[in-house]
Amino acid sequence: MSTPAKAADLGGDCCADLEERVAELEATTVRKGNKKVSVTISGWVVKTMNWWDDGGGGNFAVGDKDADLASRFAITGSATIAPGWSAGYNMTITAPDDTFGILSNQFDDIQGVNSDINTLYSYIYVKSDNYGTLNWGTLSPASDNAAVLADISGTVIESNAVWFEGGGFFLRPSGNNGLSAISWNNFLLPYCNGGVGADCFGAPRPAVRYDTPTFGGFRMETSYGTVRGSGVTASDSNFWDIAAFYNGDWGNFKVSAAYAFTWSETASSTTAGAFAGDNNAHQPARRSCTFLQAWACTASTSIRIRTRSASRPRISGT
């Protein structure tokens, strides 16, 4: 005759302690669906087929999109830290292959500003439902992609106001007398600090950016940070920008509009007094750029209005 086996009595608090420890591990483990932290992996792969003919030559090229429209993946996470408050991060990596892009031309049509694996964004944020979001790290400034974000045509990757392809092609004068030294980028880039054509400030920067909540379809962003690769010292290469956005439905029309203004320091002149405590030794050139875009769409109609103005660079103190 057998008797039922009984578990050893290890103390009344054993299971309670174990459950508490398991709960702590679950709270600190980053995984999809965790009650504390939500992690998402996303991205896209973009490949284009391109044919060009300048009247004296032509070619066909298959490549990736350029800049921030290149093939990429992103790891983003967020966690609730209090009712109405959350925090998170964004790490976006571009991974293009052969790029038919901004620098492509008749001599090398597989060439772009982003032709390798590159960290596009890497920043963290704290968000309040009532007070907005504070972001800091390498991120998209307020005036970056204003033209792209206002585009509700559904063709952002296929075609938009920013020249992601063809800007590097040289003009060929009539009569087929060889190529000019002037490319389309000579017209597109002079007053655009990192942008191409319609994008005044089109590149990620180390910066702090504040985003307001949305009120009646309106929201605003402003950022302050450092301009990289502009030929100025780190202490002199600052920028500030602001952007306003609107999205709303007007009857049967869906309306989207964006306005952006950028101020930046883009170059410096150095005199002999630079090392003698002369505060005027470095005189950074300042550049401003203003951009406005509006879209109005119905199921069968799309109307776009674009204006852009930019001031000439000037040397401060002169």
Rosetta blueprint (number, residue, H / E / L):
1 M L
2 S L
3 T L
4 P L
5 A L
6 K L
7 A L
8 A L
9 D L
10 L L
11 G L
12 G L
13 D L
14 C H
15 C H
16 A H
17 D H
18 L H
19 E H
20 E H
21 R H
22 V H
23 A H
24 E H
25 L H
26 E H
27 A H
28 T H
29 T L
30 V L
31 R L
32 K L
33 G L
34 N L
35 K L
36 K L
37 V E
38 S E
39 V E
40 T E
41 I E
42 S E
43 G E
44 W E
45 V L
46 V L
47 K E
48 T E
49 M E
50 N E
51 W E
52 W E
53 D E
54 D L
55 G L
56 G L
57 G L
58 G E
59 N E
60 F E
61 A E
62 V E
63 G E
64 D E
65 K L
66 D L
67 A H
68 D H
69 L H
70 A L
71 S L
72 R E
73 F E
74 A E
75 I E
76 T E
77 G E
78 S E
79 A E
80 T E
81 I E
82 A E
83 P L
84 G L
85 W E
86 S E
87 A E
88 G E
89 Y E
90 N E
91 M E
92 T E
93 I E
94 T E
95 A L
96 P L
97 D L
98 D L
99 T E
100 F E
101 G L
102 I L
103 L L
104 S L
105 N L
106 Q L
107 F L
108 D L
109 D L
110 I L
111 Q E
112 G L
113 V L
114 N L
115 S L
116 D L
117 I L
118 N E
119 T E
120 L E
121 Y E
122 S E
123 Y E
124 I E
125 Y E
126 V E
127 K E
128 S E
129 D L
130 N L
131 Y L
132 G E
133 T E
134 L E
135 N E
136 W E
137 G E
138 T E
139 L E
140 S L
141 P L
142 A L
143 S L
144 D L
145 N L
146 A H
147 A H
148 V H
149 L H
150 A L
151 D L
152 I L
153 S L
154 G L
155 T L
156 V L
157 I L
158 E L
159 S L
160 N L
161 A L
162 V E
163 W L
164 F L
165 E L
166 G L
167 G L
168 G L
169 F L
170 F E
171 L L
172 R L
173 P L
174 S L
175 G L
176 N L
177 N L
178 G L
179 L L
180 S L
181 A L
182 I L
183 S E
184 W L
185 N H
186 N H
187 F H
188 L H
189 L L
190 P L
191 Y L
192 C L
193 N L
194 G L
195 G L
196 V L
197 G E
198 A L
199 D L
200 C L
201 F L
202 G L
203 A L
204 P L
205 R E
206 P E
207 A E
208 V E
209 R E
210 Y E
211 D E
212 T L
213 P L
214 T L
215 F E
216 G L
217 G L
218 F E
219 R E
220 M E
221 E E
222 T E
223 S E
224 Y E
225 G E
226 T E
227 V L
228 R L
229 G L
230 S L
231 G L
232 V L
233 T L
234 A H
235 S H
236 D H
237 S L
238 N E
239 F E
240 W E
241 D E
242 I E
243 A E
244 A E
245 F E
246 Y E
247 N E
248 G E
249 D E
250 W E
251 G L
252 N L
253 F E
254 K E
255 V E
256 S E
257 A E
258 A E
259 Y E
260 A E
261 F E
262 T E
263 W E
264 S E
265 E E
266 T E
267 A E
268 S L
269 S L
270 T L
271 T L
272 A H
273 G H
274 A H
275 F H
276 A L
277 G L
278 D L
279 N L
280 N L
281 A L
282 H L
283 Q L
284 P L
285 A E
286 R E
287 R E
288 S E
289 C E
290 T E
291 F E
292 L E
293 Q E
294 A E
295 W E
296 A E
297 C E
298 T L
299 A L
300 S L
301 T L
302 S E
303 I E
304 R E
305 I E
306 R E
307 T E
308 R E
309 S E
310 A E
311 S L
312 R L
313 P L
314 R E
315 I E
316 S L
317 G L
318 T L
